[in-house]
Amino acid sequence: MNREDRISILLADDHSIVRHGMVLMIKEIIHEVTIFHASTFKETLSILRKNNIDFMILDISFPDGNSSAIISQIKSLNKNIKILIFSGLDEDVYALRYINSGANGYLNKLSTEAEMRQAVRTFLEEGKYISQRTKDKILDNYMSNKSINPLDQLSNREIEVARLMVQGYGNLEISSMKKLQKTTISTFKKRIYEKLNIDNLVALIGIMNAYDEENQ
């Protein structure tokens, strides 16, 4: 990277070993760099208020905050900052959500070391990074005219049932609340899982938290 000014990078992750590993990668790419560390969202905002940060590598999940609203708060403090989300969350579910919320890229923590090095280099040199997997998803959505939001596949009734499932209600309780047969609720549940290509409640909770506006 050829830059006259010393750049500043904020590594925001609640695991110190992750931050220190990222430091090693960054210093292989840029020698003249100032690196800040934050282990909570509160620390992250404090550093951003006191320093002019050029790049940020952010694990979106903190004990004190973990939604896409974090990105807008960061951008409100520094509209020019470049943000790379570095997360272990399912890339297929979360990458486009965070990019649409203002992030400049998404890197999965399950990527190989070589992929991580290339991603960090690309991000620092170009100010953005999108994996081939996410590029393919964007193209697939465009070619098939599908919505990025997977919940758009569900009917209004299926959305209602999904929300109740996420809130912890069982089939019998939902059937009573909605005045429907228990077998009908079971059918809705099966359709929800099939349409979202999932097979368990934990996965449904993740998608609902990511894409359902009423859960924001």
C-alpha positions in Angstrom: 0.0 0.0 0.0 1.3 3.4 -1.0 0.1 6.1 1.3 2.0 9.2 2.4 0.2 9.5 5.7 0.4 7.0 8.5 -3.0 5.3 8.5 -5.0 4.3 11.6 -6.9 1.1 12.1 -9.3 0.1 14.8 -9.6 -3.6 15.7 -12.9 -4.2 17.6 -13.3 -7.7 18.8 -13.9 -9.1 22.3 -11.2 -11.8 21.9 -7.6 -10.4 22.3 -6.1 -13.4 20.5 -8.1 -12.5 17.4 -7.0 -8.9 17.5 -3.3 -9.8 17.9 -3.5 -12.3 15.1 -5.0 -9.6 12.9 -2.2 -7.2 13.9 0.4 -9.6 12.5 -1.5 -9.8 9.2 -1.8 -6.0 9.0 1.8 -5.3 9.7 2.8 -7.6 6.8 0.8 -5.4 4.5 1.4 -1.9 6.0 4.5 -0.9 8.0 3.5 2.7 8.9 0.3 2.1 10.8 -1.3 3.0 14.1 -3.5 0.2 15.5 -6.2 0.7 18.2 -7.8 -2.1 20.1 -11.4 -2.3 21.5 -13.0 -5.2 23.3 -16.5 -3.7 23.8 -18.8 -1.6 21.8 -18.5 1.2 24.4 -14.7 1.2 24.0 -15.2 1.2 20.2 -17.3 4.4 20.3 -14.9 6.0 22.8 -11.9 5.5 20.5 -13.9 6.7 17.5 -14.8 9.9 19.3 -11.2 10.7 20.2 -9.4 9.6 17.1 -9.7 9.9 13.3 -9.8 6.2 12.3 -9.3 5.3 8.6 -10.2 1.6 8.7 -12.0 -0.6 11.1 -12.2 -4.4 11.4 -15.2 -5.2 13.4 -16.7 -8.3 15.0 -20.3 -7.3 15.1 -21.1 -9.4 18.2 -20.2 -7.7 21.5 -21.7 -8.4 24.9 -23.0 -4.8 24.9 -24.3 -4.6 21.3 -24.7 -6.8 18.3 -27.0 -5.4 15.6 -26.6 -3.6 12.3 -27.5 -0.4 14.2 -23.9 -0.4 15.4 -22.7 0.4 11.8 -24.9 3.5 11.6 -23.7 4.7 15.0 -20.1 4.3 13.8 -20.8 6.1 10.6 -22.4 9.0 12.5 -19.1 9.5 14.2 -16.9 9.1 11.1 -18.7 9.0 7.8 -15.5 8.2 5.9 -14.4 5.2 7.9 -14.1 1.9 6.0 -15.6 -1.0 7.9 -14.8 -4.7 7.4 -17.1 -7.0 9.4 -15.1 -10.0 10.7 -17.5 -12.5 12.1 -18.2 -16.1 12.6 -21.9 -15.6 11.8 -23.3 -17.4 8.7 -22.1 -15.5 5.7 -25.1 -16.4 3.6 -27.4 -14.9 6.2 -25.5 -11.9 7.5 -23.0 -10.6 4.9 -25.5 -8.8 2.6 -27.4 -7.5 5.6 -24.3 -5.7 7.1 -23.1 -4.5 3.7 -26.5 -3.0 3.0 -26.3 -1.4 6.4 -23.2 0.5 5.5 -20.2 -1.9 6.0 -17.6 -2.0 3.2 -17.1 -5.8 3.4 -17.7 -9.0 5.2 -15.0 -11.6 6.1 -16.0 -14.9 7.7 -13.8 -16.1 10.6 -14.0 -19.6 9.3 -12.1 -18.6 6.2 -8.7 -20.1 5.5 -5.6 -18.1 6.6 -4.8 -17.4 2.9 -8.3 -16.1 2.3 -8.0 -13.9 5.4 -4.7 -12.4 4.2 -6.0 -11.7 0.8 -9.2 -10.2 2.2 -7.4 -7.9 4.6 -5.0 -6.8 1.9 -7.8 -6.0 -0.5 -9.8 -4.2 2.2 -6.8 -2.0 3.1 -5.8 -1.3 -0.5 -9.2 -0.8 -2.0 -11.4 0.1 1.0 -13.8 -2.8 0.4 -13.9 -6.6 0.3 -16.6 -9.0 -0.8 -15.9 -12.7 -1.0 -16.6 -14.7 -4.1 -19.4 -16.5 -2.2 -21.2 -13.3 -1.5 -20.6 -11.9 -5.0 -22.3 -15.1 -6.3 -25.2 -14.6 -4.0 -25.7 -11.0 -5.2 -25.6 -12.2 -8.8 -27.9 -15.0 -8.1 -30.4 -12.7 -6.4 -30.2 -10.3 -9.3 -30.5 -13.0 -12.1 -33.5 -14.7 -10.4 -35.0 -11.4 -9.3 -35.1 -12.6 -5.7 -35.1 -10.4 -2.6 -32.0 -10.3 -0.5 -34.2 -10.7 2.6 -35.0 -14.5 2.9 -38.1 -13.7 4.9 -39.8 -12.3 1.8 -40.3 -15.9 0.8 -42.7 -16.4 3.7 -46.5 -15.7 3.6 -47.9 -13.3 6.2 -49.2 -16.2 8.2 -45.9 -18.0 8.1 -44.2 -14.8 9.4 -46.6 -14.7 12.3 -45.9 -18.3 13.2 -42.2 -17.9 12.8 -42.2 -14.9 15.2 -44.1 -16.9 17.8 -41.7 -19.9 17.4 -38.8 -17.5 18.0 -40.5 -16.2 21.1 -40.6 -19.7 22.5 -44.1 -20.8 21.9 -44.8 -24.4 21.0 -47.2 -25.8 18.3 -50.1 -26.3 20.8 -49.7 -22.8 22.2 -49.5 -21.2 18.7 -52.6 -23.2 17.5 -54.5 -21.9 20.4 -53.4 -18.3 19.9 -54.1 -18.4 16.2 -57.2 -20.6 16.5 -55.8 -23.1 14.0 -55.4 -26.8 14.1 -52.1 -28.1 15.6 -51.5 -30.0 12.4 -51.9 -26.7 10.5 -49.2 -25.1 12.6 -47.0 -28.2 12.0 -47.5 -27.6 8.3 -46.6 -23.9 8.6 -43.4 -24.9 10.5 -42.4 -27.4 7.8 -42.9 -24.8 5.1 -40.9 -22.1 7.0 -38.0 -24.4 7.4 -38.1 -25.5 3.7 -38.4 -22.0 2.3 -35.5 -20.7 4.5 -33.4 -23.9 3.8 -33.0 -24.6 7.6 -33.8 -27.4 9.9 -33.8 -26.1 13.4 -35.0 -23.3 15.7 -31.6 -21.8 16.3 -31.1 -21.1 12.6 -34.6 -19.6 12.5 -33.8 -17.3 15.4 -30.6 -16.2 13.6 -32.5 -15.3 10.4 -35.4 -13.6 12.3 -33.0 -11.5 14.3 -31.1 -10.5 11.2 -34.0 -9.7 8.8 -37.3 -9.3 10.7 -37.9 -5.5 11.2 -40.1 -6.2 14.2 -37.1 -7.8 16.0 -34.8 -4.8 15.5 
